[in-house]
């Protein structure tokens, strides 16, 4: 510290530069901590009461920073950790910064970033239009096969988000495979656009993932090897994860009204292509999952938000089909701008044959499967943002 002080005294220009750099740099600590109690009427054959499992706004803390480089350009970064507040353990497979870890440049021509990042399915569709990203507890579409609730992130990715022109913004991502001798293995890319002007908002996105079991679902072994076992947790699509390619299309539109009110409609279509039959994935050919969602939220007073959503999902594969109906509803009461109490309930009804070749059962988000076609879950949550 003494040497640094002497150096700055000897070179006034250096002191001036250091002062400016300090003034134009910033690092923000932020996060969410939540805990509560949930009830599941049937999980593996019995009812369960316990601390919350599976959260839309999972507990996290992060560091977000920026440095002004001049000329309208900034160096930016974000490091975000996810954790389980009830056990004090890391989420996202035990990663230190499992939610995101990226850095890049913000310029007048857009933002270019590199690292482990969210995708457009989550940021542009899920967070802005779908119930799962806006308010609903584990309100994802059948285990989050379309990634609207960030079931996975994009490691080693390059992402560009354009400035907004006439309400339109482009969102592009590319992640090279990184496999020796094969550029396409584990490759991922997305193309997306959003619109936001006045009361109307919308989004359209397409994502293509090679070897999804390994590249985004964290399987340690590739399909076709003796050690492979499906990394999927929801039987609605776990039997499809030996696919060579996963392609996701999503489109949604929303309309804002009143103070804090919004009604939205979202459609997603996910195709698993060239599936390989294994012990845990008894399918070949292609499988298609289509989801249709309508949701509404309305702030009846400054401290009280009411919300509801309905989702219908169809699953089709050679020789089998399944159907899922899901309803989410509940109030959210704000004790302050940063702290709220949320009560939400979810009902789901399944029919047909699921991806594992068994009769379809209720399987809400990441809560575990029922032994019957119906599953009900209720949660009371206390949440604080900082």
C-alpha positions as CSV (number, residue, x, y, z in Angstrom):
1,X,0.0,0.0,0.0
2,X,2.9,2.4,0.9
3,X,4.7,1.7,-2.4
4,X,1.5,2.4,-4.4
5,X,0.9,5.7,-2.6
6,X,4.5,6.9,-3.3
7,X,4.1,5.9,-7.0
8,X,0.9,8.0,-7.3
9,X,2.6,11.0,-5.6
10,X,5.5,10.8,-8.0
11,X,3.4,10.6,-11.1
12,X,0.3,12.9,-10.8
13,X,-0.9,11.7,-14.2
14,X,-1.0,8.1,-13.0
15,X,-3.0,9.2,-9.9
16,X,-5.5,11.0,-12.2
17,X,-5.9,7.9,-14.3
18,X,-6.4,5.7,-11.3
19,X,-9.0,8.1,-9.9
20,X,-11.0,8.2,-13.2
21,X,-10.8,4.4,-13.6
22,X,-12.2,3.9,-10.1
23,X,-15.0,6.4,-10.6
24,X,-16.1,4.7,-13.9
25,X,-16.0,1.1,-12.6
26,X,-18.7,-0.6,-10.6
27,X,-19.4,-4.0,-9.1
28,X,-22.8,-4.8,-7.7
29,X,-23.6,-7.7,-5.3
30,X,-27.2,-8.9,-5.8
31,X,-29.3,-12.0,-5.1
32,X,-32.5,-13.8,-4.0
33,X,-33.0,-15.8,-0.8
34,X,-36.2,-17.7,-0.4
35,X,-37.6,-20.4,1.8
36,X,-41.0,-21.9,2.5
37,X,-43.0,-25.1,2.8
38,X,-44.6,-27.2,0.1
39,X,-47.0,-30.1,-0.1
40,X,-47.2,-32.7,-2.8
41,X,-50.1,-35.1,-2.8
42,X,-48.3,-38.0,-4.5
43,X,-44.5,-38.3,-4.9
44,X,-43.5,-41.9,-5.7
45,X,-46.7,-43.1,-4.1
46,X,-47.0,-41.0,-1.0
47,X,-47.7,-37.4,0.1
48,X,-44.8,-35.2,1.0
49,X,-44.5,-32.0,3.2
50,X,-41.2,-30.2,3.5
51,X,-39.1,-27.2,2.6
52,X,-39.5,-26.0,-0.9
53,X,-38.2,-28.0,-3.8
54,X,-38.0,-26.6,-7.4
55,X,-38.2,-22.8,-7.6
56,X,-38.9,-20.3,-10.3
57,X,-36.7,-17.7,-8.5
58,X,-34.2,-20.1,-6.9
59,X,-31.9,-18.7,-4.2
60,X,-28.8,-17.1,-5.7
61,X,-26.1,-14.5,-5.3
62,X,-24.1,-12.8,-7.9
63,X,-21.5,-10.2,-8.8
64,X,-22.3,-7.9,-11.8
65,X,-19.7,-5.4,-13.0
66,X,-18.9,-2.8,-15.6
67,X,-16.0,-0.5,-16.5
68,X,-16.4,2.5,-18.8
69,X,-13.8,2.2,-21.6
70,X,-14.8,5.4,-23.3
71,X,-16.5,6.0,-26.7
72,X,-19.7,4.4,-25.5
73,X,-18.0,1.1,-24.7
74,X,-17.9,-0.9,-21.5
75,X,-16.3,-4.1,-20.2
76,X,-19.1,-6.1,-18.5
77,X,-19.3,-9.3,-16.5
78,X,-21.7,-11.4,-14.5
79,X,-20.9,-14.2,-12.1
80,X,-24.0,-15.8,-10.6
81,X,-24.1,-18.7,-8.0
82,X,-27.2,-20.8,-7.3
83,X,-27.7,-22.5,-4.0
84,X,-30.3,-24.5,-1.9
85,X,-31.1,-22.3,1.1
86,X,-32.6,-25.2,3.1
87,X,-29.4,-27.3,2.9
88,X,-26.7,-24.7,2.1
89,X,-25.5,-26.7,-0.9
90,X,-24.7,-25.6,-4.5
91,X,-27.2,-26.0,-7.2
92,X,-26.7,-26.5,-11.0
93,X,-24.7,-29.7,-10.6
94,X,-22.4,-28.3,-7.9
95,X,-20.9,-25.5,-10.0
96,X,-19.6,-22.5,-8.2
97,X,-21.2,-20.1,-10.7
98,X,-23.7,-22.5,-12.2
99,X,-26.4,-19.9,-13.1
100,X,-24.0,-17.8,-15.2
101,X,-20.4,-16.9,-15.7
102,X,-19.6,-14.6,-18.6
103,X,-17.8,-11.4,-19.6
104,X,-17.7,-9.2,-22.7
105,X,-18.2,-5.8,-24.2
106,X,-21.2,-3.5,-24.2
107,X,-21.0,-1.1,-27.2
108,X,-23.3,1.3,-29.1
109,X,-23.7,-1.6,-31.6
110,X,-24.8,-4.2,-29.1
111,X,-23.5,-6.5,-26.4
112,X,-21.0,-9.3,-27.1
113,X,-20.4,-11.8,-24.3
114,X,-18.5,-15.1,-23.8
115,X,-18.9,-17.9,-21.2
116,X,-21.7,-19.9,-19.5
117,X,-24.9,-18.0,-20.4
118,X,-28.7,-18.2,-20.4
119,X,-30.3,-18.6,-23.8
120,X,-33.2,-16.8,-25.6
121,X,-35.7,-19.5,-24.6
122,X,-35.3,-18.4,-21.0
123,X,-34.5,-14.7,-21.3
124,X,-36.7,-13.7,-24.2
125,X,-39.7,-16.1,-23.9
126,X,-39.7,-17.5,-20.4
127,X,-38.8,-14.4,-18.4
128,X,-41.0,-12.1,-20.3
129,X,-44.0,-14.1,-21.4
130,X,-44.4,-17.5,-19.7
131,X,-45.8,-18.1,-16.3
132,X,-42.8,-20.1,-15.2
133,X,-40.4,-17.2,-15.6
134,X,-42.8,-14.4,-14.4
135,X,-44.3,-15.9,-11.2
136,X,-45.3,-19.5,-11.3
137,X,-43.5,-22.0,-9.0
138,X,-42.2,-24.9,-11.0
139,X,-44.8,-24.0,-13.7
140,X,-42.5,-25.2,-16.4
141,X,-43.8,-27.3,-19.3
142,X,-43.3,-30.9,-18.4
143,X,-39.9,-30.9,-16.8
144,X,-38.9,-27.8,-18.8
145,X,-38.2,-29.7,-22.1
146,X,-38.3,-26.3,-23.9
147,X,-35.9,-24.6,-21.4
148,X,-38.2,-21.7,-20.6
149,X,-37.2,-22.1,-17.0
150,X,-33.5,-22.5,-17.7
151,X,-33.2,-26.3,-17.2
152,X,-29.8,-25.9,-18.8
153,X,-27.4,-23.1,-19.7
154,X,-25.0,-22.7,-22.7
155,X,-21.4,-23.4,-21.7
156,X,-18.6,-22.0,-23.8
157,X,-21.0,-19.8,-25.8
158,X,-20.7,-16.5,-27.7
159,X,-23.8,-14.3,-27.5
160,X,-24.7,-11.1,-29.3
161,X,-27.7,-8.9,-28.3
162,X,-28.4,-6.0,-30.6
163,X,-29.5,-2.5,-29.7
164,X,-33.3,-1.9,-29.9
165,X,-34.6,-0.5,-33.2
166,X,-38.3,0.4,-33.4
167,X,-39.0,-1.9,-30.5
168,X,-37.1,-4.9,-32.1
169,X,-34.0,-6.5,-30.6
170,X,-32.0,-9.5,-32.0
171,X,-30.5,-12.2,-29.8
172,X,-27.9,-14.6,-31.4
173,X,-25.9,-17.3,-29.7
174,X,-23.3,-19.8,-30.9
175,X,-21.4,-22.4,-28.9
176,X,-18.8,-24.5,-30.8
177,X,-18.7,-28.2,-29.9
178,X,-15.1,-28.3,-28.8
179,X,-14.7,-31.9,-29.6
180,X,-11.3,-32.9,-31.3
181,X,-11.8,-33.7,-34.9
182,X,-15.5,-32.8,-35.0
183,X,-16.7,-29.2,-35.2
184,X,-20.4,-30.2,-35.0
185,X,-20.3,-32.5,-32.0
186,X,-22.0,-30.7,-29.0
187,X,-22.5,-27.6,-31.1
188,X,-25.4,-25.3,-30.1
189,X,-26.9,-22.2,-31.7
190,X,-29.9,-19.9,-31.4
191,X,-31.6,-17.2,-33.4
192,X,-34.2,-15.0,-31.7
193,X,-35.9,-11.6,-31.9
194,X,-38.1,-9.7,-29.4
195,X,-40.5,-6.8,-29.8
196,X,-41.5,-4.4,-27.0
197,X,-43.4,-1.2,-27.7
198,X,-46.3,0.3,-25.8
199,X,-48.6,-2.4,-24.4
200,X,-47.5,-5.1,-26.8
201,X,-44.5,-7.4,-26.3
202,X,-43.5,-10.5,-28.2
203,X,-40.7,-13.0,-28.9
204,X,-39.8,-15.6,-31.4
205,X,-36.8,-18.0,-31.0
206,X,-35.2,-21.1,-32.5
207,X,-32.5,-23.2,-30.8
208,X,-30.6,-26.2,-32.2
209,X,-28.5,-28.5,-29.9
210,X,-26.3,-31.4,-31.0
211,X,-25.9,-34.3,-28.7
212,X,-28.1,-32.7,-26.0
213,X,-27.5,-35.4,-23.4
214,X,-23.9,-34.4,-23.1
215,X,-23.8,-30.8,-24.3
216,X,-26.6,-29.4,-22.1
217,X,-28.0,-32.1,-19.7
218,X,-24.6,-33.0,-18.1
219,X,-24.5,-36.7,-19.0
220,X,-21.0,-38.1,-18.3
221,X,-21.4,-40.6,-21.1
222,X,-22.6,-40.3,-24.7
223,X,-25.5,-42.3,-26.1
224,X,-24.3,-45.5,-27.6
225,X,-21.7,-46.1,-24.9
226,X,-22.1,-48.8,-22.2
227,X,-22.1,-46.2,-19.4
228,X,-24.9,-44.1,-20.8
229,X,-28.1,-43.5,-18.8
230,X,-30.6,-40.8,-19.6
231,X,-29.8,-37.6,-17.6
232,X,-33.5,-36.5,-17.8
233,X,-35.5,-36.3,-14.6
234,X,-39.0,-36.1,-16.1
235,X,-40.4,-39.3,-17.7
236,X,-42.4,-37.0,-20.1
237,X,-39.1,-36.6,-22.1
238,X,-36.2,-38.4,-20.4
239,X,-36.7,-41.4,-22.8
240,X,-35.9,-39.1,-25.7
241,X,-32.5,-37.8,-24.5
242,X,-30.4,-40.3,-26.6
243,X,-31.3,-38.0,-29.6
244,X,-28.7,-36.7,-31.9
245,X,-30.3,-33.3,-32.1
246,X,-32.8,-31.3,-30.0
247,X,-34.5,-28.4,-31.8
248,X,-36.7,-25.9,-30.0
249,X,-39.0,-23.3,-31.5
250,X,-40.9,-20.8,-29.3
251,X,-43.2,-17.9,-30.0
252,X,-45.2,-15.7,-27.7
253,X,-47.1,-12.5,-27.4
254,X,-48.3,-10.4,-24.5
255,X,-50.5,-7.4,-23.7
256,X,-50.0,-5.1,-20.8
257,X,-52.9,-3.4,-19.1
258,X,-53.7,-1.4,-16.1
259,X,-51.0,-1.2,-13.4
260,X,-48.9,-4.3,-13.5
261,X,-51.4,-6.4,-15.5
262,X,-50.4,-8.7,-18.4
263,X,-52.0,-11.4,-20.4
264,X,-49.7,-13.7,-22.5
265,X,-49.9,-16.6,-24.9
266,X,-46.9,-18.9,-25.6
267,X,-46.4,-21.8,-28.0
268,X,-43.3,-24.0,-28.0
269,X,-42.4,-27.0,-30.2
270,X,-39.4,-29.3,-29.3
271,X,-38.2,-32.1,-31.6
272,X,-35.8,-34.8,-30.6
273,X,-34.3,-36.3,-33.8
274,X,-32.5,-39.5,-34.5
275,X,-33.0,-41.2,-31.2
276,X,-30.9,-44.2,-30.2
277,X,-32.6,-47.1,-28.4
278,X,-30.9,-47.8,-25.1
279,X,-31.9,-49.3,-21.7
280,X,-33.1,-45.9,-20.5
281,X,-34.3,-44.5,-23.8
282,X,-36.5,-47.1,-25.6
283,X,-37.1,-45.0,-28.7
284,X,-35.9,-44.5,-32.2
285,X,-36.8,-41.9,-34.9
286,X,-38.1,-38.6,-33.8
287,X,-40.3,-37.3,-31.0
288,X,-42.2,-34.0,-30.9
289,X,-43.5,-32.1,-27.8
290,X,-45.8,-29.2,-28.3
291,X,-47.0,-26.8,-25.6
292,X,-49.8,-24.2,-25.6
293,X,-49.9,-21.8,-22.7
294,X,-52.1,-18.9,-21.7
295,X,-51.5,-16.9,-18.5
296,X,-52.6,-13.7,-16.8
297,X,-51.4,-11.6,-13.9
298,X,-53.0,-8.6,-12.4
299,X,-52.0,-6.3,-9.6
300,X,-55.3,-5.7,-7.8
301,X,-53.6,-3.3,-5.4
302,X,-49.9,-2.1,-5.0
303,X,-49.1,-4.9,-2.6
304,X,-51.2,-7.8,-4.1
305,X,-50.7,-9.6,-7.4
306,X,-53.0,-12.4,-8.6
307,X,-52.0,-14.8,-11.3
308,X,-53.1,-17.9,-13.1
309,X,-52.0,-20.0,-16.1
310,X,-53.2,-23.0,-18.1
311,X,-50.9,-25.2,-20.2
312,X,-51.6,-28.1,-22.5
313,X,-48.7,-30.3,-23.7
314,X,-48.8,-33.1,-26.3
315,X,-46.0,-35.7,-26.7
316,X,-45.8,-37.8,-29.8
317,X,-43.2,-40.5,-30.7
318,X,-43.4,-43.6,-32.9
319,X,-45.9,-45.9,-31.3
320,X,-46.9,-43.7,-28.4
321,X,-48.4,-40.4,-27.4
322,X,-49.1,-38.6,-24.1
323,X,-51.2,-35.5,-23.1
324,X,-50.7,-33.2,-20.1
325,X,-53.0,-30.6,-18.7
326,X,-51.7,-28.2,-16.1
327,X,-53.2,-25.3,-14.1
328,X,-51.2,-22.8,-11.9
329,X,-52.8,-20.1,-9.7
330,X,-52.1,-18.1,-6.6
331,X,-51.6,-14.7,-5.0
332,X,-48.3,-12.9,-4.3
333,X,-48.3,-10.3,-1.4
334,X,-45.5,-7.8,-1.2
335,X,-44.4,-6.8,2.3
336,X,-42.0,-4.3,0.7
337,X,-40.3,-3.7,-2.7
338,X,-37.8,-6.5,-1.9
339,X,-39.8,-9.0,0.2
340,X,-42.9,-10.9,-0.7
341,X,-45.0,-13.9,0.4
342,X,-46.3,-16.1,-2.3
343,X,-49.0,-18.9,-2.2
344,X,-49.3,-21.0,-5.3
345,X,-50.9,-24.2,-6.3
346,X,-50.5,-26.5,-9.3
347,X,-52.7,-29.3,-10.6
348,X,-51.7,-31.6,-13.4
349,X,-53.4,-34.4,-15.3
350,X,-51.6,-36.9,-17.6
351,X,-52.8,-39.5,-20.1
352,X,-51.4,-41.8,-22.7
353,X,-47.9,-43.4,-22.8
354,X,-44.8,-41.4,-21.8
355,X,-41.3,-41.3,-23.2
356,X,-40.2,-44.3,-21.1
357,X,-43.0,-46.5,-22.6
358,X,-45.0,-46.6,-19.4
359,X,-48.5,-45.1,-18.6
360,X,-48.1,-41.3,-18.3
361,X,-48.3,-40.0,-14.7
362,X,-48.4,-36.6,-13.2
363,X,-44.9,-35.1,-13.0
364,X,-44.8,-31.4,-12.1
365,X,-41.6,-29.7,-12.8
366,X,-38.7,-31.1,-10.7
367,X,-40.9,-32.3,-7.9
368,X,-40.7,-36.0,-8.8
369,X,-43.4,-38.2,-10.4
370,X,-46.7,-39.3,-9.1
371,X,-47.8,-42.9,-9.3
372,X,-51.2,-41.8,-10.7
373,X,-52.2,-39.7,-13.7
374,X,-52.9,-36.7,-11.4
375,X,-50.5,-34.7,-9.2
376,X,-51.2,-31.6,-7.0
377,X,-48.7,-29.4,-5.3
378,X,-49.1,-26.3,-3.0
379,X,-46.3,-23.9,-1.8
380,X,-46.1,-21.1,0.7
381,X,-42.9,-19.1,0.1
382,X,-41.1,-16.1,1.7
383,X,-38.7,-14.4,-0.7
384,X,-36.2,-11.5,-0.3
385,X,-34.3,-9.8,-3.1
386,X,-31.1,-7.8,-2.5
